[in-house]
Amino acid sequence: MSLSRREFLQLLAMASAAGLNLGGCKGQKGSSAKTNNLYDFDVFGNVSLLHFTDCHAQLNPIYFREPSINIGVGKAVGRPPHVVGDALLKEFNITANTPEAHAYTYLNYIEAASKYGKVGGFAHLSTLVKMLRAQRPNRSLLLDGGDTWQGSATSLWTNGQDMVDACKLLGVDVMTGHWEFTYGAERVQEIIEKDLKGHIEFLAQNVVDSTFEDPIFKAYTIRELNGVPVAIIGQAFPYTPIANPRYLVPDWSFGIRDDQMQANVDKARNEGAQVVVVLSHNGMDVDIKMASRVNGIDVILGGHTHDGMPAPTIVQNNGGKTLVINSGSNGKFLSVLDLDVKAGKVADYRFKLLPIFSNMLDPDKNMTDFIEKSRAPYKTKLEETLAITESLLYRRGNFNGSFDQLILNAMIDVQGADIAFSPGFRWGTSLLPGDPITRENLMDQTAITYGATTLNDMTGEQIKVILEDIADNLFHDDPYLQMGGDMVRIGGLKYSIAPNEKIGNRISDLELGGKPLDPNKRYLVAGWASVQEQSEDKTKIWDVVEEYLRDKKTINITEINTPKIKGLGDNPGYAPTREESL
């Protein structure tokens, strides 16, 4: 039986008097009554799913700016998640200049971030999870959508161990993966067998042995919640060996595997599941297409594309309807889905995507103690200041970000390149003007197991072919042929892009130093994060950028190298800022 709000508040009061830390909401100076009520809403139904994804190893509160450019093509034009800024507020009926408007958009980012403070942090997330679970006894699951063990200095230096231990302490029940696999197959299996066993189930129905197609991981689990059998099916990132190094998982085959998903849904239903949930790392556009093709899925809880969507997308299929939910990134959000299950099926639901404002939630003491202890051996190294930023630094967006531009500038300067390429990673935290750039901040943008830099001669024609291929990956009108990430970030080279064209016709007007790129001339191109195996003695990207930061001492990014967009028309996913449109 669930607690009423009055009973829940009484429980918190008694727990506080007893010295227990069940957390609680505290208002921020100058915040509105609505802010204080952000986490106060009624319990509904009889089954609850709590979901976070793509936290990218961020244990402490951070700043994270949402994109101003997230372009949809084909059927995705104007459809969530491809709405940004004011268009997003209108789509979801969110009032401007509120905490929610700040959480979901880039609008007035510096001013709003200064007002509302940092977001995320596992200690604050832990408080909220405990609060929600206390209201929903014996009826909730905490689901982790993956990209959890990677994205910070400490996760890289501990081989993912700090995040594994944090998730166990948080009370995660089930997870799937993507960047987890970049620690290598052996390490992933070691963690599952030694750390997660008896605590967290790792599910992935779409990963099989490359030779015999035997399953590598368990496909699904059925948990009874409040007397209701609930199936959770795992869907790992389908294109891991393409977006990331194949040599790290040489014997595993991935893929979307719709037919296999349908078979697992049917099997779970035959075993008595009254609710079927897919815990997915497909990316939202892929989830929407999968929901239209596979029958019998009630809910897809998705990740990978870092889209914080305030409401589900409802997809009609031959079997009924599927709710597609994406829960943002960097520990910034927690989805709460309450289901009312009657007569063996979902009759109704209520959904909340809750921003984790660290100024509005007390940190959980046990998690705080764990984080401090796990970071203690690295504290001095993490907190060393390398430079100061005078401008907002961020990453997220289809084409470039100011922190990406900083990395590109460093590569050209330190490596003596004509052009620099930096991967279109979606992870990476933000910094406000006046903030120190610490080693930890740098590693938040670069902490991967294959961070070697490269320096290659390429012809102008080769460069164009590469850009066309990457653009097709991002803007192919079939989501199943979009294989992860945003457009490569480019330093030095100017260009135009036509997202609605086909491969071979998207990239044009390539220009270097005010002159057209010569298709036959060779240029020196700096890069990093190659998916080809690199020797251990290669210089790492964080060393290149650290050298640049120490030399410059002060960083001020006033222009972000983004392409000229052609043929886009009126697209609600395109609202570039001044720096992005110069």
BELZIZI-V123800 format. One line per field, one symbol per residue. phi: phi as a letter, one per 30 degrees, with the letter a starting at -180 (. if undefined). Layout:
phi=???
//
This chain:
phi=.dddddddddddddddddidccilcbdceiddedddceccaddbibbbccbbahdhiddcebcbdddcbbdcbidddiceccbbhdddedechcddhbeddddcbcdhdddddddcidbijdddddeddddddddbdibbbcccdjhcdbkbdddddciidddeddddddjdcbbbbadedddjeddddddddccdeibbdccadccbddcchdddbddabcccchicdccccdbdddcedcdbddddbdcccckdiedddedddddddddjdcbbbcccbdjdddeddeddcccjddbcccajcidccdbdcccdbdckbbdcbbciaiidbbdbcccccbhiadcaabbbccdcdddcbddddddeddddddcedceddddddcabccbdcacelecabddddeddedddddcicdbbcbeddcdkdcbdejddcdddeddecbdbdbdddbbbdbdeddddddddddddedcddcedcccjicdedbciccacbceddcejbdcahdbbiibedddcdcbdcdaaiddddcddddddddddddedddddibcbccbcdcddccididcdcbbddeddcd
//
